[in-house]
Amino acid sequence: MLITIQSDSSELAAIDRELSNRFIDLDPAGYFVIYLDREAKLICAKHYTNVINDSGIACDPETGKPLPCSPKLERQPAAIYTGRTAKEICVNIFEASQPCPLSYLDHAAYLGREFVRAELALLSGQDYWQD
């Protein structure tokens, strides 16, 4: 049996905006910066390590200093993952990488959603911005 739920797109967008602003704990295994390589037709994710201090702030593991939320921050990624589809990059990160570069299930769910969004942007030619 197929069940259809009807909602208008503005209602769905409002739900997603609200959920994007909720508090989540930072993953001590690190964070990812997702981007598209349109020329190579790839979804890419740079993985950066971090440590979480006693105040819950992400810090550079080398300096212990808080990581600024600034595009001027220049760090070398610990790894770069790629995939032609959301599923392929997820398999590369979650299954093929040992040890797995993330430790929280909510982080894994977030990445899966972002990779699907990135794949849709890659296929449609639209811009992709990581949430």
ZAZAPA-648358 format. One record per residue (C-alpha): residue in three letters; x, y, z. Coordinates in pm, 1 decimal. Last residue first. Layout:
<rs>
<r aa="ALA" px="X" py="Y" pz="Z"/>
...
</rs>
This chain:
<rs>
<r aa="ASP" px="2415.3" py="2297.1" pz="519.6"/>
<r aa="GLN" px="2677.5" py="2257.2" pz="246.3"/>
<r aa="TRP" px="2608.5" py="2479.9" pz="-51.7"/>
<r aa="TYR" px="2563.6" py="2325.1" pz="-395.6"/>
<r aa="ASP" px="2488.1" py="2531.1" pz="-705.1"/>
<r aa="GLN" px="2256.1" py="2379.2" pz="-964.0"/>
<r aa="GLY" px="2380.3" py="2180.4" pz="-1265.8"/>
<r aa="SER" px="2098.7" py="1928.0" pz="-1223.8"/>
<r aa="LEU" px="2313.3" py="1615.4" pz="-1185.3"/>
<r aa="LEU" px="2575.9" py="1778.1" pz="-962.3"/>
<r aa="ALA" px="2312.3" py="1956.8" pz="-755.4"/>
<r aa="LEU" px="2123.2" py="1628.3" pz="-704.1"/>
<r aa="GLU" px="2446.8" py="1453.9" pz="-606.8"/>
<r aa="ALA" px="2531.4" py="1729.5" pz="-358.4"/>
<r aa="ARG" px="2186.2" py="1704.3" pz="-196.5"/>
<r aa="VAL" px="2228.6" py="1325.5" pz="-170.8"/>
<r aa="PHE" px="2575.8" py="1378.3" pz="-23.0"/>
<r aa="GLU" px="2435.0" py="1622.6" pz="229.9"/>
<r aa="ARG" px="2168.7" py="1378.1" pz="347.9"/>
<r aa="GLY" px="2426.7" py="1100.2" pz="387.6"/>
<r aa="LEU" px="2661.5" py="1338.1" pz="569.4"/>
<r aa="TYR" px="2388.5" py="1433.7" pz="817.5"/>
<r aa="ALA" px="2307.8" py="1067.4" pz="884.5"/>
<r aa="ALA" px="2677.2" py="993.7" pz="948.7"/>
<r aa="HIS" px="2703.4" py="1290.9" pz="1185.9"/>
<r aa="ASP" px="2390.3" py="1175.7" pz="1369.2"/>
<r aa="LEU" px="2554.9" py="833.1" pz="1402.8"/>
<r aa="TYR" px="2858.9" py="980.1" pz="1575.8"/>
<r aa="SER" px="3214.7" py="845.2" pz="1539.1"/>
<r aa="LEU" px="3350.6" py="966.5" pz="1211.3"/>
<r aa="PRO" px="3661.0" py="884.3" pz="1008.2"/>
<r aa="CYS" px="3594.2" py="507.0" pz="992.0"/>
<r aa="PRO" px="3914.8" py="330.9" pz="1088.9"/>
<r aa="GLN" px="3957.7" py="198.9" pz="834.7"/>
<r aa="SER" px="3800.8" py="362.8" pz="533.6"/>
<r aa="ALA" px="3619.8" py="131.6" pz="288.0"/>
<r aa="GLU" px="3287.6" py="109.9" pz="471.2"/>
<r aa="PHE" px="3184.2" py="451.8" pz="599.2"/>
<r aa="ILE" px="3389.8" py="684.9" pz="378.8"/>
<r aa="ASN" px="3413.5" py="501.7" pz="45.3"/>
<r aa="VAL" px="3064.6" py="352.6" pz="90.4"/>
<r aa="CYS" px="2922.8" py="700.4" pz="153.5"/>
<r aa="ILE" px="3108.5" py="836.8" pz="-151.1"/>
<r aa="GLU" px="2955.6" py="563.0" pz="-368.7"/>
<r aa="LYS" px="2603.1" py="607.0" pz="-232.4"/>
<r aa="ALA" px="2600.9" py="980.7" pz="-291.9"/>
<r aa="THR" px="2710.6" py="922.2" pz="-649.9"/>
<r aa="ARG" px="3027.4" py="968.8" pz="-852.6"/>
<r aa="GLY" px="3234.8" py="945.0" pz="-539.0"/>
<r aa="THR" px="3526.0" py="1120.1" pz="-375.5"/>
<r aa="TYR" px="3703.3" py="1123.1" pz="-39.4"/>
<r aa="ILE" px="3988.8" py="1351.4" pz="62.9"/>
<r aa="ALA" px="4188.0" py="1265.4" pz="372.9"/>
<r aa="ALA" px="4353.9" py="1429.2" pz="677.3"/>
<r aa="PRO" px="4278.9" py="1765.6" pz="520.1"/>
<r aa="GLN" px="4550.1" py="2030.7" pz="531.1"/>
<r aa="ARG" px="4450.0" py="2343.0" pz="715.2"/>
<r aa="GLU" px="4398.7" py="2696.6" pz="592.1"/>
<r aa="LEU" px="4143.2" py="2903.7" pz="782.2"/>
<r aa="LYS" px="4063.5" py="3208.6" pz="570.0"/>
<r aa="PRO" px="3713.1" py="3075.7" pz="499.2"/>
<r aa="SER" px="3633.6" py="3145.7" pz="862.6"/>
<r aa="CYS" px="3452.2" py="2954.3" pz="1131.2"/>
<r aa="PRO" px="3753.8" py="2969.0" pz="1360.4"/>
<r aa="LEU" px="3900.7" py="2647.5" pz="1502.5"/>
<r aa="PRO" px="3970.1" py="2685.0" pz="1873.5"/>
<r aa="LYS" px="4338.5" py="2649.9" pz="1968.3"/>
<r aa="GLY" px="4481.5" py="2314.3" pz="2079.6"/>
<r aa="THR" px="4774.9" py="2378.0" pz="1844.9"/>
<r aa="GLU" px="4814.5" py="2042.5" pz="1668.1"/>
<r aa="PRO" px="4466.2" py="1898.6" pz="1730.9"/>
<r aa="ASP" px="4304.4" py="2223.1" pz="1610.5"/>
<r aa="CYS" px="4005.5" py="2281.0" pz="1834.5"/>
<r aa="ALA" px="3631.9" py="2216.9" pz="1811.0"/>
<r aa="ILE" px="3450.1" py="2373.2" pz="2106.7"/>
<r aa="GLY" px="3249.0" py="2160.7" pz="2351.8"/>
<r aa="SER" px="3360.7" py="2361.9" pz="2656.5"/>
<r aa="ASP" px="3587.9" py="2078.4" pz="2774.6"/>
<r aa="ASN" px="3768.2" py="2083.0" pz="2438.3"/>
<r aa="ILE" px="3671.9" py="1886.5" pz="2128.0"/>
<r aa="VAL" px="3962.6" py="1767.0" pz="1918.7"/>
<r aa="ASN" px="3983.9" py="1804.5" pz="1545.2"/>
<r aa="THR" px="4060.2" py="1607.3" pz="1232.6"/>
<r aa="TYR" px="3971.6" py="1734.6" pz="887.6"/>
<r aa="HIS" px="3802.7" py="1531.4" pz="614.9"/>
<r aa="LYS" px="3772.8" py="1681.3" pz="266.5"/>
<r aa="ALA" px="3463.7" py="1560.6" pz="85.3"/>
<r aa="CYS" px="3417.0" py="1539.2" pz="-290.1"/>
<r aa="ILE" px="3117.2" py="1464.8" pz="-513.7"/>
<r aa="LEU" px="3253.4" py="1397.9" pz="-859.3"/>
<r aa="LYS" px="3173.6" py="1486.2" pz="-1221.3"/>
<r aa="ALA" px="3545.8" py="1535.7" pz="-1302.4"/>
<r aa="GLU" px="3478.6" py="1885.0" pz="-1437.7"/>
<r aa="ARG" px="3202.8" py="1943.6" pz="-1182.5"/>
<r aa="ASP" px="3427.2" py="1880.6" pz="-884.3"/>
<r aa="LEU" px="3162.9" py="1935.3" pz="-618.3"/>
<r aa="TYR" px="3215.4" py="2030.3" pz="-255.0"/>
<r aa="ILE" px="3180.7" py="1888.0" pz="94.5"/>
<r aa="VAL" px="3391.1" py="2003.1" pz="390.0"/>
<r aa="PHE" px="3397.3" py="1726.1" pz="647.8"/>
<r aa="TYR" px="3449.4" py="1725.1" pz="1024.7"/>
<r aa="GLY" px="3653.3" py="1542.0" pz="1282.4"/>
<r aa="ALA" px="3658.9" py="1228.2" pz="1496.3"/>
<r aa="PRO" px="3544.0" py="1427.8" pz="1801.0"/>
<r aa="ASP" px="3205.6" py="1475.9" pz="1632.4"/>
<r aa="LEU" px="3051.8" py="1803.5" pz="1745.6"/>
<r aa="ASP" px="2740.3" py="1769.6" pz="1957.7"/>
<r aa="ILE" px="2419.7" py="1880.2" pz="1791.2"/>
<r aa="PHE" px="2209.7" py="2186.6" pz="1862.4"/>
<r aa="ARG" px="1918.1" py="2258.1" pz="1629.5"/>
<r aa="ASN" px="1944.6" py="2523.3" pz="1357.7"/>
<r aa="SER" px="1929.2" py="2285.9" pz="1060.8"/>
<r aa="LEU" px="1611.0" py="2134.3" pz="1206.6"/>
<r aa="GLU" px="1431.9" py="2470.2" pz="1189.2"/>
<r aa="ARG" px="1546.0" py="2531.7" pz="832.6"/>
<r aa="ASP" px="1438.6" py="2177.4" pz="733.0"/>
<r aa="ILE" px="1087.9" py="2222.8" pz="876.6"/>
<r aa="ALA" px="1055.7" py="2563.5" pz="709.8"/>
<r aa="ALA" px="1157.7" py="2414.8" pz="373.0"/>
<r aa="LEU" px="890.7" py="2145.7" pz="413.2"/>
<r aa="GLU" px="621.8" py="2406.5" pz="483.9"/>
<r aa="SER" px="739.9" py="2615.7" pz="187.4"/>
<r aa="SER" px="728.0" py="2306.4" pz="-35.5"/>
<r aa="ASP" px="360.7" py="2237.4" pz="33.0"/>
<r aa="SER" px="270.6" py="1923.9" pz="214.5"/>
<r aa="GLN" px="91.4" py="1615.2" pz="89.3"/>
<r aa="ILE" px="164.2" py="1277.6" pz="238.7"/>
<r aa="THR" px="107.6" py="982.7" pz="12.6"/>
<r aa="ILE" px="69.9" py="628.7" pz="140.3"/>
<r aa="LEU" px="135.6" py="342.4" pz="-99.0"/>
<r aa="MET" px="0.0" py="0.0" pz="0.0"/>
</rs>
